Structure formats: C-alpha cells, structure tokens
C-alpha cells in the first residue's frame, strides 16, 4: 500500500555492454483511478547511468512497476515531505 502524495523517483542502470536501454512505469493494481506514470529511463552509455524525476499527486493505493530493460537496474521511490 502506497500513501498518497508526491514522490521523488531515482533510477539507475548498469551494464557491461557499451550501452543499454531502460524504462519503467507505475501502474495501479486497482485501476481506480487508472494510474500510469513514467518512472524514468533512457539509454545508458559507458556502463552506468541514472536519473531523477518527481511523481505528483499519486493517489493512495496498491501499485506495481512495469520495466523494460537490457540493464541491471534499480528504482527508488521516496515520499516527499
């Protein structure tokens, strides 16, 4: 269960290849309301890459992440105070 509000999102990707691609989105389990928010991504060059974004007004509820990646990756969501 995620509390409603704003969240800072930090992502990182690592690869032993010259480059890789990464993208992720946040989806509501309940689909009420349907929530689909990007969590960041892009191309990672030189072995490592990272980025940050902010999610605003996320409704309280249950969520899952859909990620497409050719990298090893992590995503961290931190509630904003």
C-alpha positions as CSV (number, residue, x, y, z in Angstrom):
1,X,0.0,0.0,0.0
2,X,1.4,3.4,-1.0
3,X,0.3,6.5,0.8
4,X,-1.0,9.3,-1.4
5,X,1.2,12.3,-2.2
6,X,4.3,13.4,-4.0
7,X,7.3,11.1,-4.5
8,X,10.9,11.6,-5.6
9,X,12.0,8.9,-8.0
10,X,15.6,7.9,-8.5
11,X,16.7,5.2,-11.1
12,X,19.9,3.8,-12.1
13,X,21.1,1.2,-14.7
14,X,24.3,-0.7,-15.1
15,X,25.7,-2.8,-18.0
16,X,28.9,-4.4,-19.0
17,X,27.9,-3.7,-22.7
18,X,28.7,-0.3,-24.4
19,X,25.1,0.7,-23.9
20,X,21.6,-0.5,-22.7
21,X,18.0,0.8,-22.7
22,X,15.8,1.2,-19.7
23,X,12.3,2.4,-19.0
24,X,9.7,1.9,-16.2
25,X,6.2,2.9,-15.4
26,X,4.0,2.8,-12.3
27,X,0.6,1.2,-12.6
28,X,-2.4,1.0,-10.2
29,X,-3.4,-2.6,-9.2
30,X,-6.9,-1.3,-8.5
31,X,-7.2,0.7,-11.7
32,X,-9.4,3.1,-9.8
33,X,-8.4,5.6,-11.0
34,X,-6.2,4.1,-13.6
35,X,-2.7,5.4,-12.9
36,X,0.1,5.2,-15.4
37,X,3.1,7.3,-14.6
38,X,6.6,7.2,-16.0
39,X,9.4,6.4,-13.6
40,X,12.2,7.4,-15.9
41,X,14.6,5.7,-18.2
42,X,16.6,6.2,-21.4
43,X,19.8,5.0,-22.8
44,X,22.7,4.1,-20.5
45,X,26.2,4.7,-22.0
46,X,29.6,3.7,-20.7
47,X,28.4,1.2,-18.2
48,X,26.3,3.3,-15.8
49,X,23.5,5.9,-16.0
50,X,21.0,7.4,-13.6
51,X,18.2,9.9,-13.4
52,X,15.6,11.5,-11.2
53,X,12.0,12.6,-11.6
54,X,9.1,13.6,-9.4
55,X,5.6,12.0,-9.2
56,X,2.9,14.4,-8.1
57,X,-0.5,13.7,-6.5
58,X,-0.2,9.9,-6.5
59,X,-3.4,8.6,-5.1
60,X,-3.2,6.2,-2.1
61,X,-3.4,2.6,-3.3
62,X,-1.6,-0.5,-4.5
63,X,0.9,-0.3,-7.4
64,X,3.2,-2.4,-9.5
65,X,6.1,-1.4,-11.7
66,X,6.5,-2.5,-15.4
67,X,10.1,-2.2,-16.5
68,X,11.7,-2.9,-19.9
69,X,15.4,-3.1,-19.6
70,X,18.6,-4.5,-21.1
71,X,20.4,-3.3,-17.9
72,X,20.6,-4.3,-14.3
73,X,18.5,-1.6,-12.7
74,X,17.1,-0.1,-9.5
75,X,14.3,2.3,-8.8
76,X,13.7,4.0,-5.5
77,X,10.5,6.0,-4.7
78,X,10.8,8.3,-1.7
79,X,7.8,10.2,-0.2
80,X,8.4,14.0,-0.3
81,X,8.0,15.8,3.0
